[in-house]
Amino acid sequence: MRCVIARFPFDFVKADVLQSMKGIKPEPITGESVIIGRRHYPVKQVGEVITRQDRRDFTAGEVTRALTRLGFTCRSVPPTAPAETPLQVASALLGPAGHI
């Protein structure tokens, strides 16, 4: 499959991606991820390996689109709950207003 990542054309085959990632230890996932074999890899790590480019040169979206088109399962960043401010914590500890 032909795709463009960081303005450079690449011809990817699913078997070649599997072979390239064989024996590579997954880094901790902090953003988008892809399942290759039974392992979860950060999309940027996979992009760096298969394109041989610095991961700052391409976006996670470019690699995610390419890997999805090849049939890999990609996952986005799970939404995080907003952190409570100290004022919200103190207010919750004091209870509802009007109960003196």
Residue pairs with C-beta under 8 A, 6 or more apart in sequence:
1 11
1 12
1 13
1 66
1 69
1 70
2 9
2 10
2 11
2 12
3 9
3 10
3 12
3 62
3 65
3 66
3 69
4 10
4 62
5 47
5 51
5 53
5 58
5 62
5 63
5 66
6 51
6 53
6 57
6 58
6 62
8 51
8 53
10 50
10 51
10 66
12 50
12 66
12 70
13 70
14 70
14 71
14 72
16 50
17 36
17 46
17 50
17 67
17 70
17 72
18 36
18 37
20 49
20 50
21 36
21 37
21 39
21 41
21 46
21 49
21 50
24 41
24 45
24 49
26 39
26 40
26 41
26 42
26 45
27 41
27 42
27 45
28 42
29 40
29 41
29 42
30 42
31 42
31 43
31 44
31 60
31 77
32 42
32 43
32 44
32 60
32 64
32 74
32 75
32 76
32 77
33 40
33 41
33 42
33 43
33 74
33 75
34 40
34 41
34 43
34 46
34 63
34 64
34 67
34 72
34 73
34 74
34 75
35 41
35 72
35 73
35 74
35 75
36 46
36 72
40 75
43 60
43 63
43 64
43 67
43 74
44 55
44 60
44 63
45 55
46 63
46 67
47 53
47 55
47 58
47 60
47 62
47 63
48 54
48 55
51 58
51 63
64 74
67 74
68 74
84 92
